[in-house]
């Protein structure tokens, strides 16, 4: 294999386009947001994602909108659609019924999550008669239908976990219960993921672990979300985004460059699958995929 001189080689010359991508959306609240969502799906569809997922609000607050969005993707596009499903504020029977409705709508992929407390600041507690946790939910879904199941992973440890070791043990329980893969919480430095991947392998986790990539659309929003999920925001990021609040186009250029460079370093570390948190906006994810060598596929273009 030829080693490229990093000073002589063109930018991203070492990225061959041999990657798989997936995208995450949230269900729209208004007609205008729904229009933006479908514009984003149409923009990203030609890239041939292996799936797109739709989030699920705390306590089932977006249950109907999530179902409608996922069902429409399954009905009107050739993209495999994945529906988020949580354990929060629902009995096993209620969750099983939602899963059966997804199967009936042609959805074969579930992102199975414990979920967050429906009210901020509260400690999570299992709903009476509900699934105890994500591993329990995975096992329940496996009993219903042969779903493809993705679960969450936390490179910087879930805020509720007492230690990284306990968090990895929990991830292993989810995989052992029948999960297909894990998708990570977002992070901002490649070493964070690569170290976690190695630690997971040492813990006996051999399932695919896909890095979740969050392009920065609003630095203030990223700081807020990071605080909620325990993600570290490097100081150098604040310096790079400082003064860009009133320059959205410039901010997008900086955001795309940073996320693409993160992906390039992960690629150099052997990563070939990436999951993008789009926030229902396609431009940044499309630009990053382009830099990584992903190009429109003919079958995806015609919806075959």
C-alpha positions in Angstrom: 0.0 0.0 0.0 1.4 3.4 -1.0 1.8 5.8 1.9 0.9 9.4 0.9 3.1 12.3 2.0 0.7 14.3 4.1 2.3 17.5 2.9 2.3 16.6 -0.7 -1.0 14.8 -1.1 -4.2 16.7 -1.9 -6.7 17.2 1.0 -8.7 13.9 1.7 -6.7 12.1 -1.0 -6.4 9.1 1.4 -10.2 8.7 1.6 -11.4 6.3 -1.0 -15.1 6.7 -0.7 -15.5 3.1 0.5 -17.7 3.9 3.4 -21.3 3.4 4.5 -23.4 6.2 5.8 -26.6 6.6 7.7 -28.6 9.7 8.8 -30.8 10.6 11.7 -33.8 12.9 11.7 -36.4 14.0 14.2 -40.2 14.0 13.5 -41.4 17.5 12.3 -43.7 19.6 14.6 -45.1 21.9 11.9 -45.9 21.8 8.2 -42.9 24.0 7.4 -40.6 21.6 9.4 -42.1 18.7 7.6 -41.3 20.4 4.3 -37.7 20.9 5.4 -37.4 17.3 6.6 -38.5 15.9 3.2 -36.2 18.3 1.3 -33.3 16.9 3.4 -34.3 13.3 2.8 -34.5 13.9 -0.9 -31.1 15.7 -0.8 -29.4 12.8 1.0 -31.2 9.9 -0.7 -28.9 9.8 -3.8 -26.0 9.0 -1.5 -27.5 5.6 -0.9 -27.6 5.5 2.9 -27.9 2.1 4.4 -30.7 3.4 6.6 -32.2 6.6 8.0 -33.5 6.7 11.6 -36.2 8.9 13.2 -36.1 9.8 16.9 -38.7 9.3 19.5 -39.5 11.9 22.2 -39.3 11.4 25.9 -42.3 9.6 27.3 -43.6 8.8 23.8 -44.3 12.5 23.2 -43.6 12.1 19.5 -44.9 8.6 19.1 -47.5 9.3 16.4 -45.3 11.8 14.5 -42.4 9.4 14.6 -44.6 6.5 13.3 -46.0 8.7 10.5 -42.5 9.9 9.4 -41.0 6.4 9.5 -43.9 4.8 7.7 -43.8 7.5 5.0 -40.1 6.9 4.4 -40.7 3.2 4.2 -43.7 3.7 1.8 -42.3 6.5 -0.5 -38.6 5.8 -0.7 -36.3 2.9 -1.2 -34.2 3.9 1.9 -34.5 1.4 4.8 -36.2 3.2 7.6 -35.3 2.8 11.3 -37.7 3.8 14.1 -36.4 4.8 17.6 -38.3 3.1 20.4 -37.8 3.7 24.1 -38.9 2.2 27.4 -40.1 5.4 28.9 -43.6 5.7 30.4 -45.1 2.7 28.6 -45.9 -0.9 29.5 -44.4 -3.9 27.7 -47.8 -4.4 26.0 -47.9 -0.8 24.8 -44.4 -0.9 23.4 -44.9 -4.3 21.8 -48.0 -2.9 20.1 -46.0 0.0 18.7 -43.3 -2.4 17.4 -46.0 -4.6 15.8 -47.4 -1.5 14.0 -43.9 -0.7 12.7 -43.6 -4.2 11.4 -47.0 -4.0 9.7 -45.9 -0.7 8.1 -42.8 -2.4 6.5 -40.3 -1.2 9.1 -37.7 -3.8 9.8 -35.2 -1.8 11.8 -35.6 -0.5 15.4 -33.2 1.7 17.4 -33.9 0.4 20.9 -33.1 2.8 23.7 -33.9 3.0 27.4 -34.8 6.7 26.9 -34.5 9.8 29.1 -36.9 10.8 31.9 -39.9 12.7 30.5 -39.1 15.6 32.8 -35.6 17.2 32.9 -33.8 16.7 36.1 -35.7 13.7 37.3 -33.9 10.4 37.9 -34.9 7.6 35.5 -37.2 4.9 36.9 -38.7 1.9 35.2 -42.4 2.2 34.3 -44.6 -0.2 36.2 -45.1 -3.2 33.8 -42.6 -1.7 31.4 -39.2 -2.9 30.0 -36.5 -2.4 32.6 -33.8 -1.2 30.3 -32.6 -1.3 26.7 -31.3 -4.8 27.0 -34.7 -6.0 28.2 -36.3 -4.1 25.3 -33.9 -5.7 22.7 -34.9 -9.1 24.1 -38.6 -8.2 23.9 -38.3 -7.1 20.3 -36.4 -10.2 19.3 -39.4 -12.3 20.6 -41.8 -10.3 18.4 -40.1 -10.2 15.0 -36.7 -10.7 13.5 -36.0 -6.9 13.6 -32.6 -5.4 12.8 -31.8 -3.7 16.1 -29.4 -0.8 16.8 -28.6 0.4 20.3 -26.8 3.3 21.8 -23.2 3.5 23.0 -21.4 6.2 25.0 -17.7 6.8 24.3 -17.5 9.2 27.2 -19.8 7.1 29.5 -23.5 7.5 30.0 -24.3 10.1 32.7 -26.2 7.5 34.7 -23.4 4.9 34.7 -21.2 4.7 37.7 -18.1 3.9 35.6 -16.8 3.2 32.1 -16.6 -0.5 33.0 -20.2 -0.6 34.1 -21.2 1.3 30.9 -19.4 -1.3 28.7 -21.0 -4.1 30.7 -24.4 -2.6 29.9 -23.5 -2.3 26.2 -22.5 -6.0 26.2 -25.8 -7.0 27.7 -27.6 -5.1 24.9 -25.5 -6.9 22.2 -25.9 -10.3 23.9 -29.7 -9.7 24.0 -29.7 -9.6 20.2 -28.7 -6.1 19.1 -27.2 -5.9 15.6 -24.9 -2.9 16.2 -24.2 0.1 18.4 -24.3 3.7 17.4 -22.4 6.1 19.6 -23.3 9.4 21.1 -21.6 12.3 19.3 -18.1 13.3 20.3 -15.5 15.7 18.9 -12.1 14.1 19.0 -11.1 10.9 17.1 -9.2 9.5 20.0 -12.4 9.4 22.1 -14.0 6.9 19.7 -10.9 4.9 18.9 -10.1 4.3 22.5 -13.7 3.4 23.2 -13.7 0.9 20.3 -10.6 -0.8 21.7 -12.0 -0.9 25.2 -15.3 -2.4 23.8 -13.3 -5.1 22.0 -11.4 -5.9 25.2 -14.8 -6.3 27.0 -15.8 -9.0 24.5 -18.1 -6.8 22.4 -17.6 -7.9 18.8 -20.6 -6.2 17.2 -20.2 -3.3 14.8 -19.8 0.1 16.6 -20.7 3.1 14.4 -19.5 6.6 15.4 -22.3 9.2 15.6 -21.2 12.5 14.0 -22.8 15.8 15.0 -21.9 18.7 12.6 -22.1 21.9 14.6 -25.1 24.0 13.4 -25.2 26.1 16.5 -22.3 26.1 19.0 -24.5 27.2 21.9 -26.9 24.3 21.1 -24.0 21.8 21.0 -22.7 23.0 24.3 -26.2 22.6 25.8 -26.7 19.1 24.4 -23.2 18.0 25.4 -23.9 19.1 29.0 -27.0 16.8 29.0 -25.2 13.7 27.7 -21.8 14.1 29.2 -19.9 14.9 26.0 -16.7 17.0 26.4 -16.5 20.1 24.2 -12.8 20.9 23.6 -11.7 24.4 24.3 -10.3 24.8 20.8 -13.9 24.4 19.4 -15.1 27.4 21.2 -12.3 29.5 19.8 -13.0 28.3 16.3 -16.7 29.2 16.5 -16.3 32.4 18.4 -17.7 35.4 16.4 -19.6 33.3 13.9 -23.1 33.7 15.3 -23.9 36.4 12.8 -22.2 34.7 9.9 -24.1 31.4 9.3 -22.5 30.7 6.0 -19.0 31.0 7.5 -20.1 28.9 10.5 -21.3 26.1 8.1 -17.9 26.1 6.3 -16.1 25.8 9.6 -18.5 23.1 10.9 -18.2 21.0 7.7 -14.4 21.2 7.8 -14.2 20.1 11.4 -16.6 17.2 11.0 -15.0 16.0 7.8 -11.6 16.1 9.4 -12.9 14.1 12.4 -14.2 11.5 9.9 -11.0 11.5 8.0 -9.0 10.7 11.1 -11.5 8.0 12.1 -11.2 6.6 8.5 -7.4 6.5 9.0 -8.2 4.5 12.2 -10.1 1.9 10.2 -13.6 3.2 10.5 -15.8 2.6 7.4 -19.3 3.4 8.8 -20.6 6.8 9.9 -24.0 7.9 11.3 -24.8 11.6 11.0 -27.1 13.5 13.3 -28.5 15.8 10.7 -30.9 17.9 12.9 -33.1 17.7 9.7 -30.7 19.8 7.7 -28.9 18.1 4.8 -26.3 20.6 3.6 -23.6 19.9 6.2 -23.9 16.1 6.1 -23.9 16.1 2.3 -20.8 18.2 2.2 -19.0 16.0 4.7 -20.0 12.8 2.8 -18.7 14.4 -0.5 -15.3 15.1 1.1 -15.2 11.5 2.2 -15.7 10.3 -1.4 -19.4 9.4 -1.2 -21.1 10.1 -4.5 -24.7 9.8 -5.7 -25.7 6.3 -6.6 -27.8 5.6 -9.7 -30.2 3.3 -8.0 -30.8 5.7 -5.1 -31.4 8.5 -7.6 -34.2 6.7 -9.3 -35.6 5.3 -6.1 -35.1 1.7 -7.2 
